[in-house]
Amino acid sequence: MKKIVAFILLMATVLPLSAQVSVEARIDSIEMFIGEQVHVTLTVTAGDKANVAFPVFKPQQMVTPGVEVLSSTETGKEPLDNGMASYSRIYTLTSFDGKLYYLPPFAVTVDGKQYKSKSLALKVIEVPVDTANVDKFFGPKGVQDNPFSWGDWSLPFWLSVLMLVLGALGYYLYVRLRTGKPVIASIKVVKRLLPHQKAMKAIEHIKEEKMVQSENQKEYYTRLTDTLRKYIEERYGFSAMEMTSSEIIDRLMAVADDKSLDELRALFRTADLVKFAKYSTLINENDMNLVNAIEFINQTKLENMPAEEVVRPQLTTEQVRTVKTRRVLRVAVWLLAAACAAILVYVVYAMYRLMA
């Protein structure tokens, strides 16, 4: 009795599940041209633990005469509600005969029991061919040799690459040359006072400071003789600042008037006595020596000496380095430009010969 009850319960469980198995076949297009492909999707709905076996076709096996199976995908599984699952597989079909085909039902085995899908239809459309004018159609051409030979084009190609690299390098150096600040060493023309003008200006300062009447006679005669020494040095071109008074007079005897030299000799003698022998002079003697100095300057001055001096500024070490770097960059840019132009001319000539 217990075995009968268990059998009844088992049948009550299995029968509802088997009744829920369904098989569906869908085709993505019912028409196609000869040689095209269509896809048939076969879907089985069964329990998620069911053993589902889809039909297996070998490559180029006919599903019906005139329609062959090219390939099929792996079985896919997607879980559903209530312990069910959806199993699917896609078959790729093709045909090379134009007609309407009847695709028989696909048989699927679920847990040892066979289920079939609905049948499908497929219409294969032929391509119209003008058989009356077959001369318009040409058969396949034979294999032709490739006229392109890498050995002929390799040199122009690599030279073109080299030209691009040199051009990029030249452009980079040109940008650096343009962005860098140039060093401009401008030559200045400076107006200068003539020797007698400088001397007269220094004497005017001595007058303004009233050093003639000053008690510090040593400073007065030092400044007066230094003014004369600088004038003589610039006027006659020898180092009067480093000579003694007698040496200066001896040098001037060959170029100056004897009378003016007598007054200058007396002035230097008085100045030496004041500076080295602590000799004291009177105010009128100081005035006379100042007048003698002015007379000597006026008698020996040159009015036609150039009043302008060209001053050439000295560059710093960094500026000299910058100038050299800019010169090298400029030469490099020109050389790279010339090289690129030469390569371009050769490449154009080589390509013209190859394509001629």
C-alpha positions in Angstrom: 0.0 0.0 0.0 2.9 2.4 0.9 4.5 1.8 -2.5 1.3 2.6 -4.4 1.0 5.9 -2.4 4.6 6.8 -3.2 4.2 6.1 -6.9 1.0 8.2 -7.0 2.9 11.2 -5.3 5.9 10.8 -7.7 3.6 10.8 -10.7 1.7 13.9 -9.3 5.1 15.7 -9.1 6.6 14.6 -12.5 3.5 15.1 -14.7 3.0 18.8 -13.9 6.7 19.4 -14.6 6.6 17.5 -17.9 3.5 19.4 -18.9 5.4 22.7 -18.5 8.2 21.8 -21.1 7.8 24.0 -24.3 9.9 24.2 -27.5 9.9 27.3 -29.7 11.8 27.9 -33.0 12.2 31.5 -34.4 13.8 32.5 -37.7 15.2 36.1 -38.0 14.1 36.4 -41.6 11.8 34.4 -43.8 13.4 35.7 -47.0 17.0 35.9 -48.1 19.1 36.1 -51.3 21.1 33.1 -52.5 24.2 32.6 -50.5 23.1 34.8 -47.6 22.6 33.5 -44.1 19.7 33.4 -41.6 19.6 32.4 -37.9 17.2 30.0 -36.3 16.9 30.4 -32.5 15.6 27.2 -30.8 14.4 27.9 -27.2 13.4 25.2 -24.6 11.6 26.1 -21.4 12.0 23.4 -18.8 13.0 22.8 -15.2 16.3 24.4 -14.1 17.7 20.9 -13.4 16.4 19.3 -16.6 18.7 17.4 -19.0 18.1 19.2 -22.3 19.7 17.8 -25.5 19.4 20.0 -28.7 19.7 18.6 -32.2 23.3 18.4 -33.4 24.2 19.1 -37.1 27.6 18.6 -38.7 29.0 21.5 -40.8 27.2 21.7 -44.2 24.6 19.1 -43.1 21.3 19.6 -44.7 18.4 20.4 -42.4 16.2 19.9 -45.4 17.3 19.3 -49.0 18.6 22.6 -50.3 19.2 24.3 -46.9 22.4 23.5 -45.0 23.6 24.3 -41.4 26.8 26.2 -41.3 27.3 26.3 -37.6 25.6 26.4 -34.2 26.3 28.2 -30.9 26.8 26.6 -27.5 23.7 26.0 -25.4 22.7 29.0 -23.3 20.8 28.9 -20.1 18.8 31.6 -18.4 17.0 31.0 -15.0 13.3 31.8 -14.7 10.8 31.9 -11.9 9.2 28.8 -10.1 12.3 26.6 -10.6 12.2 26.9 -14.4 14.9 27.8 -16.9 15.2 28.8 -20.5 17.6 26.9 -22.7 18.6 28.2 -26.2 20.8 27.5 -29.2 21.2 29.4 -32.4 21.7 27.7 -35.8 23.1 29.5 -38.9 21.5 28.3 -42.2 22.2 29.1 -45.8 21.0 28.0 -49.3 22.2 28.3 -52.9 19.0 27.3 -54.6 16.2 29.9 -55.1 12.9 28.4 -54.0 10.5 28.3 -51.0 11.7 25.7 -48.4 9.8 23.9 -45.7 11.9 23.6 -42.5 10.7 20.5 -40.5 10.3 20.8 -36.7 13.4 20.6 -34.6 13.4 17.7 -32.1 14.7 18.4 -28.6 15.1 15.7 -25.9 14.3 16.8 -22.3 15.0 14.2 -19.6 14.8 11.5 -22.2 11.6 12.6 -23.7 11.4 14.2 -27.2 9.7 17.4 -27.9 9.3 19.1 -31.3 9.1 22.8 -32.3 6.8 24.2 -35.0 7.8 24.0 -38.6 9.3 27.0 -40.4 9.4 28.4 -43.9 12.3 30.0 -45.7 12.2 31.7 -49.1 15.4 31.9 -51.0 15.4 34.7 -53.7 17.4 34.3 -56.9 19.5 37.1 -58.3 18.3 37.9 -61.9 21.0 37.3 -64.5 21.0 38.6 -68.0 21.8 35.3 -69.8 21.2 36.9 -73.2 24.2 39.2 -72.9 26.8 37.0 -71.4 29.5 38.9 -73.2 29.1 41.7 -70.7 30.4 39.5 -67.9 34.0 38.8 -67.6 35.5 35.8 -65.9 38.1 35.9 -63.1 41.4 37.4 -64.0 44.6 35.7 -63.5 47.1 36.5 -60.8 49.2 39.5 -61.7 52.6 40.4 -60.5 52.8 43.4 -58.1 54.6 46.2 -59.9 55.6 47.6 -56.5 59.1 46.7 -55.4 60.2 47.7 -51.9 63.8 47.7 -52.9 63.2 50.6 -55.3 61.1 52.7 -52.9 63.0 52.0 -49.6 65.7 54.7 -50.2 63.2 57.5 -51.0 61.0 56.4 -48.0 63.8 56.4 -45.4 65.2 59.7 -46.8 61.7 61.2 -46.4 61.7 60.0 -42.8 65.1 61.5 -42.3 63.9 64.8 -43.8 61.0 64.9 -41.4 63.3 64.3 -38.4 65.8 66.9 -39.6 62.9 69.4 -40.3 61.5 68.8 -36.8 64.9 69.3 -35.2 65.5 72.5 -37.3 62.1 73.9 -36.3 62.9 73.2 -32.6 66.3 75.0 -32.9 64.6 77.9 -34.8 62.0 78.3 -32.0 64.8 78.3 -29.4 66.6 80.9 -31.5 63.5 83.1 -31.7 62.5 82.9 -28.1 65.9 83.6 -26.7 66.7 87.2 -26.0 69.5 88.5 -28.2 72.6 90.1 -26.8 72.9 93.5 -28.3 76.3 95.1 -27.8 75.7 98.7 -28.8 78.5 101.0 -29.5 78.1 104.3 -27.7 79.4 107.6 -28.8 80.3 109.7 -25.8 81.0 113.4 -26.0 84.1 114.3 -24.1 85.8 117.5 -23.0 89.0 118.5 -24.7 92.1 118.4 -22.5 92.2 122.2 -22.1 88.5 122.3 -21.3 88.9 119.7 -18.5 91.9 121.7 -17.1 90.0 125.0 -17.2 87.0 123.4 -15.5 89.2 122.0 -12.7 90.8 125.5 -12.3 87.4 127.1 -12.1 86.6 124.7 -9.2 89.8 125.8 -7.5 88.7 129.4 -7.9 85.2 128.7 -6.6 86.5 127.0 -3.5 88.8 130.1 -3.0 91.8 127.9 -2.5 94.1 130.7 -3.5 93.4 132.4 -0.2 93.3 129.2 1.7 95.9 128.6 4.5 96.3 125.0 3.3 98.8 126.0 0.5 100.0 122.4 0.1 96.5 121.2 -1.0 96.1 124.2 -3.3 99.4 123.6 -5.2 98.8 119.8 -5.2 95.5 120.3 -7.0 96.9 123.0 -9.3 99.9 120.9 -10.4 97.8 117.7 -10.7 95.5 119.6 -13.1 98.5 120.7 -15.1 100.0 117.2 -15.1 96.7 115.7 -16.4 96.4 118.4 -19.1 100.0 117.8 -20.2 99.5 114.0 -20.3 96.3 114.3 -22.5 97.7 117.1 -24.6 101.2 115.6 -25.3 100.7 111.9 -24.7 103.3 111.0 -22.1 102.8 109.9 -18.5 103.2 113.3 -16.7 101.4 112.1 -13.6 104.3 109.7 -12.9 107.2 112.1 -13.7 108.9 114.7 -11.5 108.6 118.4 -12.3 112.1 118.5 -13.9 111.3 115.4 -16.1 108.1 117.1 -17.3 110.0 120.3 -18.2 112.7 118.3 -20.1 110.0 116.5 -22.2 108.2 119.8 -22.9 111.3 121.6 -24.1 111.1 119.9 -27.5 107.5 120.9 -28.1 106.6 124.0 -26.1 107.6 127.7 -26.2 110.5 128.6 -23.9 108.7 131.6 -22.3 105.7 129.5 -21.3 108.1 126.8 -20.0 109.9 129.4 -17.8 106.6 130.3 -16.1 105.7 126.6 -15.8 109.1 125.8 -14.4 108.7 128.5 -11.8 105.2 127.3 -10.9 106.5 123.7 -10.4 109.5 124.9 -8.4 107.2 126.9 -6.0 104.8 123.9 -5.7 107.7 121.5 -4.8 108.9 123.9 -2.2 105.4 124.2 -0.7 104.7 120.5 -0.7 108.2 119.2 0.4 110.0 122.0 2.1 107.0 123.7 3.9 107.6 126.9 2.0 105.0 129.6 2.5 103.8 131.9 -0.3 101.9 135.1 -0.4 98.4 135.5 -1.9 99.7 137.5 -4.9 102.2 134.8 -5.6 99.4 132.2 -5.6 97.4 134.4 -7.9 100.4 134.8 -10.3 100.9 131.0 -10.4 97.2 130.4 -11.1 97.4 133.0 -14.0 100.6 131.3 -15.3 98.9 127.9 -15.3 95.9 129.4 -17.3 98.3 131.1 -19.7 100.2 127.9 -20.3 97.0 126.1 -21.0 95.8 128.8 -23.4 99.1 128.9 -25.3 99.4 125.2 -25.8 95.8 124.1 -26.3 94.5 122.4 -29.5 91.0 123.4 -30.6 90.7 120.9 -33.5 91.0 117.7 -31.4 88.0 115.3 -31.7 85.3 116.1 -29.0 83.6 112.6 -29.3 84.8 109.3 -28.0 83.6 105.9 -29.2 83.0 103.6 -26.3 82.7 99.8 -27.0 81.1 98.1 -24.0 82.6 94.9 -22.7 80.4 91.8 -22.7 80.2 89.6 -19.6 81.2 85.9 -19.7 77.5 84.9 -19.8 76.8 87.2 -22.6 79.7 86.0 -24.6 78.5 82.4 -24.1 75.0 83.4 -25.2 76.3 85.0 -28.3 78.3 81.9 -29.2 75.3 79.6 -28.6 73.1 81.8 -30.8 75.7 81.8 -33.5 75.9 77.9 -33.4 72.1 77.6 -33.4 71.8 79.9 -36.4 74.4 77.9 -38.3 72.7 74.6 -37.3 69.3 75.9 -38.5 70.7 76.9 -41.9 72.5 73.6 -42.3 69.4 71.6 -41.4 67.3 73.7 -43.8 69.8 73.1 -46.6 69.9 69.4 -45.9 66.1 69.1 -45.9 65.9 71.0 -49.2 68.5 68.7 -50.8 66.8 65.6 -49.6 63.4 66.8 -50.8 64.8 67.5 -54.3 66.4 64.0 -54.4 63.2 62.3 -53.2 61.0 64.1 -55.7 63.4 63.2 -58.5 63.6 59.6 -57.4 59.8 59.2 -57.2 59.5 60.8 -60.7 61.8 58.3 -62.1 60.1 55.4 -60.4 56.6 56.4 -61.6 57.7 57.3 -65.1 
